[in-house]
Amino acid sequence: MNIILLGAPGAGKGTQARVLVETRGMMQLSTGDMLRAARTSGTGMGQKVAEIMDAGQLVTDEIVIGLISEQLDGAHSGGFIFDGFPRTLAQADALADLLAAKGQQIDAVIELRVDDEALVARITGRYTCGNCGEVYHDATKPTKTEGVCDVCGSGNLQRRADDNEDSLRQRLMEYYKKTSPLIGYYYAKGSLRVIDGLQEMEAVTADVGAALDK
């Protein structure tokens, strides 16, 4: 099964992708991870990616599709999760063409739907342990001891520089301008499944699983 995770920044796509990797043996295809791996791979494609990124330029859709194609050629029985791609209608068409050429398709598109104001409150209060990756929140999940991770005892608690209201609203605007048209695109194809992304993580996970098992 091949799926796409859609949702605004902070909607929980990465969290749900990790769960699906662990529970269903799927492979997460994150364009950011693929680009970072490519630039250090020493391959011809990797060298091209490194040159573009080192020059401060954007990697073309053609190159990203090429990287995805390489990943799809590897046997993986659990299927693939597309996280962070496609972001535009042009990319969605290119991905559909690539999959068709390989005799594959997108089986489901999961949209994690969230309310903007609730999302702002969720993200601006978020911080993580830089040592083990545990996620905390000022209001809903503070550490038991201030400044100390509950899981590993590290004092290396961090907030992302862009986890502030102004930055988040800019990221949301970019999402609505470029990526949200994909919701209608996949709805018309009959593959869209909408999940309430503001539920507790376990409830979101259960709903995602139920949507994929239909």
VOVO-19362 format. One line per 2 residues: number of its first residue (from 1); their letters; for each residue x, y, z of C-alpha. Coordinates in Angstrom, 1 decimal. Layout:
NUM> A> X/Y/Z; ...
***
This chain:
1> MN> 0.0/0.0/0.0; 1.3/3.4/-1.0
3> II> -0.1/6.5/0.9; 0.3/10.2/1.1
5> LL> 0.1/12.1/4.4; -1.3/15.6/4.0
7> GA> -1.7/18.3/6.6; -0.6/21.7/7.7
9> PG> 2.8/22.2/9.4; 2.5/20.7/12.9
11> AG> -0.5/18.5/12.1; 1.3/15.4/13.1
13> KG> 2.3/13.8/9.8; 5.8/12.8/11.0
15> TQ> 4.5/11.2/14.2; 1.9/9.1/12.3
17> AR> 4.5/8.2/9.6; 6.8/6.8/12.3
19> VL> 3.9/4.7/13.8; 3.1/3.3/10.4
21> VE> 6.7/2.4/9.8; 6.9/0.6/13.2
23> TR> 3.5/-1.2/13.0; 3.0/-1.9/9.3
25> GM> 6.5/-2.1/8.0; 6.0/0.7/5.6
27> MQ> 8.9/2.9/4.3; 8.7/6.7/4.9
29> LS> 9.9/8.7/1.9; 10.7/12.2/3.2
31> TG> 12.0/14.4/0.5; 14.2/16.3/3.0
33> DM> 15.8/13.0/4.2; 16.3/11.8/0.6
35> LR> 18.0/15.1/-0.4; 20.3/15.0/2.6
37> AA> 21.2/11.4/1.9; 21.7/12.0/-1.8
39> RT> 24.2/14.9/-1.4; 26.5/12.6/0.6
41> SG> 26.0/9.5/-1.4; 28.8/10.1/-4.0
43> TG> 26.5/9.2/-6.9; 26.0/11.3/-10.0
45> MG> 22.6/12.3/-8.8; 24.0/13.1/-5.4
47> QK> 26.7/15.3/-6.8; 24.1/17.3/-8.7
49> VA> 21.9/17.7/-5.6; 25.0/18.9/-3.6
51> EI> 25.9/21.5/-6.2; 22.4/22.9/-6.3
53> MD> 21.9/23.0/-2.5; 25.4/24.4/-2.0
55> AG> 24.5/27.2/-4.4; 21.5/28.0/-2.3
57> QL> 19.1/27.0/-5.1; 15.9/24.9/-5.0
59> VT> 16.2/21.3/-6.2; 13.9/20.8/-9.2
61> DE> 10.9/18.6/-9.2; 12.6/16.5/-11.8
63> IV> 15.5/15.6/-9.5; 13.1/14.9/-6.6
65> IG> 11.1/12.6/-8.8; 14.3/10.9/-9.8
67> LI> 15.3/10.3/-6.2; 11.8/8.9/-5.5
69> SE> 12.1/6.6/-8.5; 15.3/5.2/-7.1
71> QL> 13.6/4.4/-3.8; 10.6/2.8/-5.4
73> DG> 12.9/0.4/-7.3; 14.0/-1.1/-4.0
75> AH> 11.8/-4.0/-3.0; 9.7/-3.0/0.0
77> SG> 6.6/-5.2/0.7; 5.0/-2.8/3.3
79> GF> 4.5/0.0/0.8; 5.6/3.6/0.9
81> IF> 4.5/6.7/2.9; 5.0/10.0/1.0
83> DG> 5.6/12.7/3.6; 6.2/16.3/2.4
85> FP> 5.7/15.3/-1.2; 3.8/16.2/-3.3
87> RT> 3.4/19.8/-2.3; 1.9/21.1/-5.6
89> LA> -0.5/19.9/-8.2; 2.3/19.6/-10.7
91> QA> 4.2/17.4/-8.3; 1.1/15.3/-7.8
93> DA> 0.7/14.7/-11.5; 4.4/13.8/-11.8
95> LA> 4.2/11.3/-8.9; 1.1/9.7/-10.5
97> DL> 2.9/9.3/-13.8; 6.0/7.8/-12.1
99> LA> 3.9/5.3/-10.1; 1.9/4.3/-13.2
101> AK> 5.1/3.7/-15.1; 6.1/1.3/-12.3
103> GQ> 2.8/-0.4/-12.2; 1.9/1.2/-8.8
105> QI> -0.5/3.8/-7.5; -1.5/5.9/-4.5
107> DA> -3.9/3.8/-2.5; -5.0/6.4/0.1
109> VI> -4.4/10.0/0.9; -4.7/10.8/4.6
111> EL> -5.4/14.4/5.5; -4.8/15.3/9.1
113> RV> -7.2/18.2/9.4; -6.5/20.8/12.2
115> DD> -7.9/24.2/13.3; -5.4/27.0/12.8
117> EA> -5.8/28.6/16.2; -5.6/25.3/18.0
119> LV> -2.5/24.4/15.9; -0.8/27.7/16.8
121> AR> -1.4/26.9/20.5; -0.1/23.4/20.0
123> IT> 3.1/24.3/18.2; 4.2/27.5/20.0
125> GR> 4.1/25.5/23.3; 6.1/22.6/22.0
127> YT> 9.6/21.6/22.9; 11.7/18.4/22.6
129> CG> 14.5/16.6/24.3; 17.6/17.0/22.1
131> NC> 19.0/13.8/23.5; 16.1/11.2/23.1
133> GE> 13.6/13.1/21.0; 10.7/13.0/23.5
135> VY> 8.2/15.7/22.8; 6.7/18.0/25.5
137> HD> 4.3/20.9/25.7; 4.0/23.8/28.1
139> AT> 0.3/23.4/28.7; -0.6/19.7/28.0
141> KP> 2.6/17.8/28.7; 5.3/19.7/30.7
143> TK> 8.2/17.8/32.1; 7.7/16.5/35.7
145> TE> 10.9/18.4/36.7; 11.4/21.7/35.0
147> GV> 14.3/21.6/32.6; 14.8/17.8/32.8
149> CD> 13.5/15.1/30.3; 11.2/12.6/32.0
151> VC> 12.5/9.8/29.8; 16.3/10.1/29.7
153> GS> 17.0/12.7/32.4; 18.8/15.0/29.9
155> GN> 18.7/18.8/30.5; 19.0/19.4/26.7
157> LQ> 15.4/20.6/26.1; 15.0/22.5/22.9
159> RR> 12.5/24.6/21.0; 12.6/24.9/17.2
161> AD> 13.5/28.4/16.1; 10.5/28.5/13.8
163> DN> 8.0/27.3/16.4; 6.7/30.8/17.1
165> ED> 3.4/32.4/16.1; 4.7/34.7/13.3
167> SL> 6.7/31.9/11.6; 4.0/29.4/11.9
169> RQ> 1.4/31.6/10.4; 3.7/32.2/7.4
171> RL> 4.2/28.5/7.0; 0.4/28.0/7.2
173> ME> -0.1/30.6/4.5; 2.4/28.9/2.3
175> YY> 0.6/25.6/2.8; -2.8/27.0/1.9
177> KK> -1.4/28.7/-1.2; 0.5/25.7/-2.6
179> TS> -0.4/22.5/-1.0; -4.1/22.7/0.1
181> PL> -5.3/22.4/-3.5; -4.2/18.8/-3.3
183> IG> -7.1/18.1/-1.0; -9.6/18.7/-3.8
185> YY> -7.4/16.9/-6.3; -7.3/13.7/-4.3
187> YA> -10.9/14.0/-3.2; -11.9/14.0/-6.9
189> KG> -9.8/10.9/-7.4; -11.7/9.2/-4.5
191> SL> -8.6/8.5/-2.4; -8.9/11.2/0.3
193> RV> -9.5/10.2/3.9; -10.0/13.0/6.5
195> ID> -8.8/12.5/10.1; -9.2/15.0/13.0
197> GL> -5.6/15.8/13.7; -6.3/17.6/17.0
199> QE> -7.3/14.4/18.8; -4.9/12.7/21.2
201> ME> -2.1/11.0/19.3; -3.5/7.5/20.1
203> AV> -6.9/8.4/18.7; -5.4/9.8/15.5
205> TA> -3.3/6.6/15.1; -6.5/4.5/15.5
207> DV> -8.4/6.6/13.0; -5.5/6.4/10.5
209> GA> -5.4/2.7/10.8; -9.1/2.3/10.4
211> AL> -9.0/4.5/7.2; -6.3/2.4/5.7
213> DK> -8.1/-0.9/6.5; -11.3/0.1/4.7
***
